[in-house]
Amino acid sequence: MMAEKRGLGRGLSALLGEVEDTPVSGGAAAAAGLRDIPIELIHRNEKQPRWVFAEAEIEELAASIREKGVLQPILVRAAPDMDGHFEIVAGERRWRASQKAGLHELPALVRELDDAQVLEIAVIENVQRAALNPIEEASAYQQLVEIHGRSHGEVADAVGKSRAHVANAVRLLNLPPEVRDYVLNGQISAGHARAILSAPDPVALAEQVIARGLSVRDTEALARKSAGGPTPAPKSAKAPLAKDTDTQALEVDLSEVLGLKVEVLDRGGVGELRIRYATLEQLDEVCRRLTKA
């Protein structure tokens, strides 16, 4: 199933759409307010959600810029404390790559934006265009909550995610700094990190996961064991319920709509609806559809 494009929230899609759809050169660019700004007058946003930039990706983009130029302008605002200078709102990868490519000027769209809007746009660009590391994503959501007074629901609306996704992401910030670094460096995944959260000694468990190359499921089992929790007992075999053709057809219809395995267990009008997912992205999509107003 092809997921529908998520909304950018609160009018930001229109703003970013101007950057995406407006040609860089020619009279149309001038009319749209695009400017070529000396690259030394452009500075990164120190509160940019992304902390880590893959050098290989920057080099690849720089090679493309040398050959074809900058095909999409960056988005900037006037630098708050530097007269005549500009702060990047969206497009830091292009700015970094342009410096490597030896450009002296960069096409940019200048907008008046407050700090909350800057952070929101930066989160949206990174989350939806180039996935943030889970810790970077969690930190960005938490900034919107703590600094700009957003609720988890408002953050979810802004970035086109479910409230559950935002809440689960922010929980990762409860990990010890050592474990957050393991996630940030890609040594363990967000799934591992969520399992480790419940462990009495998350650092020790994380080190075991890395040393032994444990899967997320193995990590969950180890976390339960270390916390003294019960290990799930094997389920006794049960005879499968006989399903009529209407129930089977309903399962097929729901599966096609959701793009996921759906099972209906009906016992005389009372039963269960089971939706199986393989990734958190699939769960997020189901949550978004169920809570969509």
C-alpha positions as CSV (number, residue, x, y, z in Angstrom):
1,M,0.0,0.0,0.0
2,M,1.3,3.5,-0.8
3,A,0.9,5.7,2.2
4,E,-0.8,9.0,1.5
5,K,1.3,12.2,1.9
6,R,1.1,13.5,5.4
7,G,0.0,17.1,6.0
8,L,2.6,19.6,7.2
9,G,0.3,21.3,9.6
10,R,-0.7,24.9,10.4
11,G,-0.1,26.5,7.1
12,L,3.5,25.5,6.9
13,S,2.9,23.3,3.8
14,A,2.1,26.5,1.8
15,L,5.3,28.1,2.9
16,L,7.5,25.1,2.1
17,G,5.6,24.6,-1.1
18,E,6.8,27.9,-2.3
19,V,10.4,26.8,-1.8
20,E,9.8,23.5,-3.6
21,D,7.8,24.8,-6.5
22,T,9.4,28.1,-7.3
23,P,12.1,28.1,-10.1
24,V,15.5,29.3,-8.9
25,S,16.4,31.4,-11.9
26,G,14.8,33.9,-14.2
27,G,12.2,36.6,-13.8
28,A,9.8,34.3,-11.9
29,A,12.5,33.9,-9.2
30,A,12.9,37.7,-8.8
31,A,9.1,38.1,-8.6
32,A,8.9,35.5,-5.9
33,G,11.4,37.3,-3.7
34,L,14.2,34.8,-4.2
35,R,17.7,36.2,-3.6
36,D,21.2,35.0,-4.2
37,I,22.9,35.5,-0.9
38,P,26.7,35.4,-0.4
39,I,27.4,32.0,1.3
40,E,29.5,33.6,4.1
41,L,26.5,35.6,5.2
42,I,24.5,32.4,5.8
43,H,24.7,30.6,9.1
44,R,23.3,27.3,10.5
45,N,20.6,27.4,13.1
46,E,22.2,26.2,16.4
47,K,18.8,24.7,17.4
48,Q,18.6,22.7,14.2
49,P,17.1,19.3,15.1
50,R,19.6,17.3,13.1
51,W,23.0,16.9,14.9
52,V,24.7,14.4,12.6
53,F,25.2,14.8,8.9
54,A,26.6,11.9,6.9
55,E,29.7,13.0,5.1
56,A,29.2,10.7,2.2
57,E,25.7,12.1,1.5
58,I,27.1,15.7,1.7
59,E,29.9,14.8,-0.8
60,E,27.3,13.2,-3.1
61,L,25.1,16.3,-3.0
62,A,28.1,18.5,-3.6
63,A,29.0,16.6,-6.7
64,S,25.4,17.0,-8.0
65,I,25.6,20.8,-7.2
66,R,28.9,21.1,-9.1
67,E,27.2,19.6,-12.2
68,K,23.7,21.0,-12.0
69,G,23.8,23.8,-9.5
70,V,21.4,24.2,-6.6
71,L,18.0,23.1,-7.9
72,Q,16.0,24.1,-4.9
73,P,16.6,27.3,-2.8
74,I,17.1,27.1,0.9
75,L,14.7,28.9,3.4
76,V,16.3,31.5,5.7
77,R,15.3,34.3,8.0
78,A,17.3,37.4,9.2
79,A,19.9,36.3,11.8
80,P,18.6,37.5,15.2
81,D,21.9,38.9,16.4
82,M,23.9,39.6,13.2
83,D,22.7,42.6,11.1
84,G,22.9,41.7,7.4
85,H,23.3,38.0,8.0
86,F,20.9,35.1,7.7
87,E,20.0,32.0,9.6
88,I,19.0,28.7,7.9
89,V,15.5,27.5,8.5
90,A,15.4,24.7,6.0
91,G,18.2,23.4,3.7
92,E,21.4,23.0,5.8
93,R,22.5,20.0,3.8
94,R,22.3,22.1,0.6
95,W,24.3,24.9,2.4
96,R,27.0,22.4,3.6
97,A,27.2,20.8,0.1
98,S,27.3,24.1,-1.6
99,Q,30.4,25.1,0.4
100,K,32.1,21.9,-0.5
101,A,31.2,22.5,-4.2
102,G,32.9,25.9,-4.0
103,L,29.8,28.1,-4.5
104,H,30.1,31.8,-3.5
105,E,26.3,32.5,-3.4
106,L,23.3,30.4,-2.6
107,P,19.7,30.9,-3.8
108,A,17.5,31.6,-0.8
109,L,13.9,32.5,0.1
110,V,13.8,35.0,3.0
111,R,10.9,34.9,5.4
112,E,10.0,36.5,8.7
113,L,9.5,33.7,11.1
114,D,9.6,33.5,14.9
115,D,11.5,30.9,16.9
116,A,8.6,28.4,17.2
117,Q,7.9,28.5,13.4
118,V,11.6,28.0,12.7
119,L,11.8,24.9,14.9
120,E,8.6,23.5,13.6
121,I,9.6,23.9,9.9
122,A,13.1,22.4,10.7
123,V,11.5,19.4,12.4
124,I,9.0,18.9,9.5
125,E,11.7,19.1,6.9
126,N,14.0,16.6,8.7
127,V,11.3,14.1,9.8
128,Q,9.5,14.0,6.5
129,R,12.4,14.4,4.0
130,A,15.4,12.8,5.6
131,A,14.7,10.7,8.7
132,L,16.2,12.1,11.9
133,N,18.0,9.8,14.3
134,P,15.4,8.8,17.0
135,I,17.1,10.8,19.7
136,E,17.3,13.9,17.4
137,E,13.6,13.5,16.6
138,A,12.7,13.1,20.3
139,S,14.7,16.1,21.3
140,A,13.1,18.2,18.6
141,Y,9.6,17.2,19.8
142,Q,10.5,18.0,23.4
143,Q,11.8,21.4,22.4
144,L,8.4,22.2,20.8
145,V,6.7,21.0,24.1
146,E,9.0,22.7,26.6
147,I,10.1,25.8,24.9
148,H,7.1,26.6,22.7
149,G,4.3,25.2,24.9
150,R,3.0,22.7,22.4
151,S,1.0,19.6,23.6
152,H,1.9,16.2,22.2
153,G,-1.2,16.4,20.1
154,E,-0.3,19.8,18.6
155,V,3.2,18.5,17.8
156,A,1.7,15.4,16.2
157,D,-0.6,17.6,14.0
158,A,2.3,19.9,13.0
159,V,4.6,17.1,11.8
160,G,1.9,14.7,10.4
161,K,2.5,11.9,13.0
162,S,0.2,10.3,15.5
163,R,0.1,11.4,19.1
164,A,1.3,7.9,20.2
165,H,4.3,8.3,17.9
166,V,5.3,11.6,19.4
167,A,4.8,10.3,23.0
168,N,6.8,7.2,22.3
169,A,9.6,9.2,20.7
170,V,9.9,11.6,23.6
171,R,10.1,8.7,26.1
172,L,13.5,7.9,24.7
173,L,14.9,11.0,26.4
174,N,14.4,9.1,29.7
175,L,17.3,6.9,28.8
176,P,20.7,7.4,30.4
177,P,23.1,9.6,28.4
178,E,25.2,6.6,27.5
179,V,22.3,4.7,26.0
180,R,21.1,7.8,24.1
181,D,24.6,8.0,22.6
182,Y,24.3,4.4,21.5
183,V,21.1,5.3,19.6
184,L,22.5,8.5,18.2
185,N,25.5,6.6,16.9
186,G,23.4,3.9,15.3
187,Q,24.7,1.1,17.6
188,I,21.2,0.2,18.8
189,S,17.8,1.0,17.2
190,A,14.9,2.9,18.6
191,G,13.2,-0.5,19.1
192,H,16.1,-1.7,21.3
193,A,16.0,1.6,23.2
194,R,12.3,1.3,24.0
195,A,12.8,-2.2,25.3
196,I,15.8,-1.1,27.4
197,L,13.7,1.7,29.0
198,S,12.1,-0.8,31.4
199,A,15.3,-2.5,32.5
200,P,16.8,-1.8,36.0
201,D,20.2,-1.1,34.5
202,P,19.7,0.2,31.0
203,V,23.4,0.9,30.3
204,A,24.4,-2.7,31.2
205,L,21.6,-4.1,29.1
206,A,22.5,-1.9,26.1
207,E,26.1,-3.0,26.3
208,Q,24.9,-6.7,26.2
209,V,22.7,-5.9,23.2
210,I,25.6,-4.4,21.3
211,A,28.2,-7.1,22.3
212,R,25.9,-10.0,21.5
213,G,24.1,-8.4,18.5
214,L,20.7,-9.1,20.0
215,S,17.4,-8.6,18.1
216,V,14.7,-6.3,19.5
217,R,12.7,-9.3,20.5
218,D,15.6,-10.8,22.4
219,T,16.2,-7.5,24.0
220,E,12.6,-7.3,25.2
221,A,12.9,-10.8,26.7
222,L,16.1,-9.9,28.4
223,A,14.6,-6.7,29.8
224,R,11.7,-8.6,31.2
225,K,14.0,-11.1,32.8
226,S,16.3,-8.4,34.3
227,A,13.2,-6.7,35.8
228,G,12.0,-9.9,37.3
229,G,8.9,-10.0,35.1
230,P,7.3,-13.2,33.8
231,T,8.5,-14.7,30.6
232,P,5.5,-15.3,28.3
233,A,4.4,-18.9,28.4
234,P,3.9,-20.7,25.2
235,K,0.3,-20.5,24.1
236,S,-1.6,-23.7,24.0
237,A,-2.8,-24.8,20.6
238,K,-6.5,-24.0,19.9
239,A,-8.6,-25.2,17.1
240,P,-9.0,-22.3,14.6
241,L,-12.5,-20.7,14.5
242,A,-14.6,-21.6,11.5
243,K,-15.2,-18.4,9.5
244,D,-18.1,-17.8,7.2
245,T,-17.7,-16.2,3.8
246,D,-18.9,-12.8,5.0
247,T,-16.2,-12.7,7.7
248,Q,-13.5,-13.8,5.3
249,A,-14.6,-11.2,2.8
250,L,-14.5,-8.5,5.5
251,E,-10.9,-9.5,6.4
252,V,-9.9,-9.2,2.8
253,D,-11.5,-5.8,2.4
254,L,-9.9,-4.4,5.6
255,S,-6.6,-5.8,4.6
256,E,-6.7,-4.1,1.2
257,V,-7.7,-0.8,2.8
258,L,-5.0,-0.8,5.4
259,G,-2.3,-2.7,3.5
260,L,-1.8,-4.9,6.6
261,K,-2.9,-8.4,7.7
262,V,-6.3,-8.1,9.4
263,E,-8.0,-10.9,11.3
264,V,-11.6,-10.9,12.5
265,L,-12.4,-13.3,15.4
266,D,-16.2,-13.3,15.8
267,R,-18.0,-15.4,18.5
268,G,-21.7,-14.8,18.0
269,G,-21.4,-11.0,17.5
270,V,-18.7,-10.5,20.1
271,G,-15.0,-10.8,19.3
272,E,-11.8,-9.2,18.3
273,L,-10.3,-7.3,15.4
274,R,-6.6,-7.9,15.0
275,I,-4.3,-5.8,12.9
276,R,-0.8,-7.1,12.4
277,Y,2.0,-4.6,11.7
278,A,5.8,-5.2,11.1
279,T,7.2,-1.7,11.7
280,L,6.4,1.3,13.9
281,E,5.7,3.3,10.8
282,Q,2.9,0.9,9.9
283,L,1.5,1.3,13.4
284,D,1.8,5.0,13.2
285,E,-0.1,5.0,9.9
286,V,-3.0,3.0,11.5
287,C,-3.1,5.3,14.5
288,R,-3.2,8.4,12.3
289,R,-6.1,7.0,10.2
290,L,-8.1,5.9,13.3
291,T,-7.6,9.3,15.0
292,K,-8.0,11.5,11.9
293,A,-10.8,14.0,12.4
